[in-house]
């Protein structure tokens, strides 16, 4: 019976006809084309992010880094005040707001055309960030960690990055298991996308959640078969920048994982990614230019 139900779910995936192709998203009233891949610059304003924690958690440093990434060609700036690396300590909602909101307000003041995504799993943080000038909600929990998140997205009518995550942030790297990682992630997305669409969310972006409850084999299986997620006809975001999946293969730390990141990002582009979420904007923009030049 279990095998029958699993096969039935797979058949459902490959017969879905309800998802409409999305070639642009509405950011603060401006239609942004995703026909050509774009780059999202990571602005971690936390103390303990795995790569650059503590570097940009002051207003001045955040403004400097954001300007650098914009000048290098970033379309989006993704701001996160709560680290979600494996084993990360959770700060409270008020602490997250205290760090994130002033920096968002200053960025919007200095760069009026900036498109900011707020990287949070808390609905209230998402709401206040949008009110402060952010345009996109990037939820690494896929609505799992705050029961109010989907209702908040529906009410705000902003683009929503829906990510897959298995387990919690403390233990998600401890022996993650799947029956079939590609099919399981697809099955995870189906009801969430349907619910959001049925409730008026026009702009959904899928993030396969590299490293979030996945081992190396899972990560590379998803990277290799990312093109299968085109069945949803939604933009796909690839977030592999300097992660363990690269460090482990190359036997390097995050500081020395840039070359591997460039290769992984290039593969993601070839497999259909429309947004690269990266620490290193210049290199990602160059990868996009090369891919576009050969017509992929």
N, C-alpha and C positions, 0 to 999 in steps of 0.2 A: 504493500500500500504506500509506504514512504517513497519508494522509487517511482511509483505511478504518479503521485502528487508532484514529485520533483520534475518529471518529464512534462507534466501538464503545465507547470509554471514556465518551463523553457519554451513550450509551444506558444504560450501566451506572449512571451517576449517577442518571438519572431513573427507574430501575426498582428502586433499592435499597429493600428492605423490612425490613432487619435492625436498624435503629436505633430504640430505644425512646424515647418522649418523656420528657424530664426536666423536672420542675417544681420540684425541690428538690435540694439537695446536702447531703451530710453533712460538717459541719465540727466536728471534735473531738467527735463523738458527738451533735451537735445538728443536727437537720434545719432547713435554711434555705430558705425558699420563694423561688423566682425567678419566680413568676407575675407579680408586680409588679416592674418594673425597679429595680435597686439601683445604688448608687454606690460605686466603689472609689477611695479617696484615694491619690494617689501620694506616697510618702515617699522621695525620692531622698537617699541618704546617701553619694553620690559627690562627688568634687571637680569633675567636668567634665560633668555632665548638661546638656543643651542649654538648659534653662530655669532651674533652681534649683540647679545644682551648687554644692556648698560651703556651702549655707545650713543644712543639717540633718545634717551628718556628725558632730556631737557628741551625746552622750547627752541632755544637757539640751535642746538645740534640737530634737532628734527627738521627745522627749517632749512638748514644747510644741506642735509642729506636729501630732502625732498627736491630742492632746487637742482641738485646734481643729477638726480634720477630723471627729472623732467627734461633737463637739458640733453640728457643722453637718449631721450626718445620714449620714456615711459608714458603710456596712455593713462594708466591708473596708478594711484599710490594706495597701498594696502596697509592700514594702520592697526596694530594690535598691541593692547596694553596688558594682556593676560597670556603668559607663555603656555603653550600646549605641547611642548616637547615631551617625549616619554619621561615620566617621573616628575613632571613639573609640579611645584606647589601652587595651589589655587589661592589667589588673592580674593578679597571680597569685592562685591559689586561696587561699593562706594569708592574703594581704592582704584578700581579699574576706571571708573568715571572721572575721578580726580586727575588721573594721568591723561586719559584720552581726549576729553572734551576741550580743555584749553589748547591743546596742540592742534586739534581739528579746526577750532575757531581761528587760530593764528594762521594756519595754512590757507584757509579760505580767504582770509583778509589779505594776505600777501599775494596769493595766486588765485584770483577770482575764477579762473576757468578750470581749476584743478578738479579732477574726478577722483574722489576718495572712496575707498571701500573700508568698512569697519570690520575688522577681524575679531569676532566675539561670538560666544554661544549664549550670551545673556540678552533677553529680549529688551530689557530696560536700557541697557547700554546701547543696543542697536537703535532704539527709538531716539534716545538723546543725541546720539552721534548724527543721525539723519537730520534732526532738528538743528544741529550745530553746523551742518553743511555737507556732510557725507552724502553719497549718492547711491551706494551699493552696500548690501549686507552680505558679509562673507562668514557663514556659520559652519565651523568645522565639526559641529555635532549633528548636522543634518536634522535639526529640530528635536533631537533626543534629550538634550540636557536642560532645556527650558520649555515646559509645556505651553508657554505663551509665545514662543518664537514664531510659529506659523501664523498665528492670528495677528501678530505685530506686522509681519511682512505683508499679509493680506490688507491690513488697514493702511499701511504706508504706501503701498503700490510702488515699490522700488525693486530694481533688479536684485535677485537673490542667488547667491552661490551655495548650492546644495552639495555638501560633501559627504562621502561615506566614511564612517568610523566604526570600528569594532572594539568594544571594551572601553574602559575609562583611561584617563591620561596617566595614571600611576602604573597600571598593569597591562596596557594594551600591547606592549612589546613582548609579553610573556606567553610564548607558545600560542599564537593566534592560529585558529583552524577554520577551514572552509571545506565544503563538499566540492565546490568548483568556484574558485575565487571570481572569475569573470561573470559567471551566471549568478552567483550569490550577490554580487554588487549590483547587477542589473535588477534582480528581484527586489533588492533594498530600495532602488530608485523608483520603481514603477508606482507604488501607491502614493508615495510622497509627491511625485510629479503630477499625478492625476488629481490629488487633493488640491494642490496649489493652483493648477490650471482651472479646475472647476470653480475655484473661489476667486478668480480674477487676477492671479499673478501672471503677468504677461511675459516677464523676462526671467527665465531660469537658466543658470549656468551650472553644469555638472562638473564636480571635482571628484576623481576616483579615490582620493585620500591616500596617496602614497605615504607609507610609513605609519599610518594610523591604524594599528591593529593588523599589521601585515609583516611577514618576514621577507627576506630577499627574494625568495622564489615567487611569492605572491606579487610583490612589487613589479618584478620584471615580466611576469605573465600578464599583468594589467597593462604595462607599457607596450608590450609586444602586440596586444590585442585591443589597444585603445580604439582602433578604428571600428570595432564592433559596436561601440556605444553611439555611433552615428545613427543607429536605428531610432534613437530618441529625437533626432533632428533638433538638438539643442547644442549651444556652444559648449565646448569642453575646455576646462582649465587644467593645465598640468603644473603641479607644484612639486618638483623634485630637487629644487635648488640646494646643493651641498648636503643633502640628507644622508642618513646612514646607509641607504641602499647603494649609494655611490661610494661612500667611505669604506664600506665593508669589502666591496669588490676590488678596490684599488689599494686597500690597506693604507689609507691616509686619514688625516683628521679633517674637520670642516674647513679649516684654513687652506688646505691643499686640495680641495675637491672641486675647484673651478673647471679644470679641463674635463673631468668626468661629467660635470653639470652641463657643459656646452654640448657634449655628445648626446646625453640623455634628452636635453631639450630639442636637439635636432631630430632625434628619433620621434619624439612626441609630435613635433610639427609634421613630420612625414606621415604620422598615424592620424592626423586630423585635429590636433589641438589648436584652438583659436586664441587662447590666452596663455602666456607663459608667466608664472608667478616666480619672481627671481630676486636674489640679492644683488646680482650684477647685471644692471640694465644694458650697458653698452654691448656686452658680449651677446646677450639675448637678442637685441635689436639686429646685430650683425647676422646672427643665425637666421632670423626671419628674412632678411634681405637676400641671403644666399638661397634659401628655399624658394622664395618668390621668383628669383632670377632663373631657376631651372623649371619653374612652372608647376611645382608640387602643391 
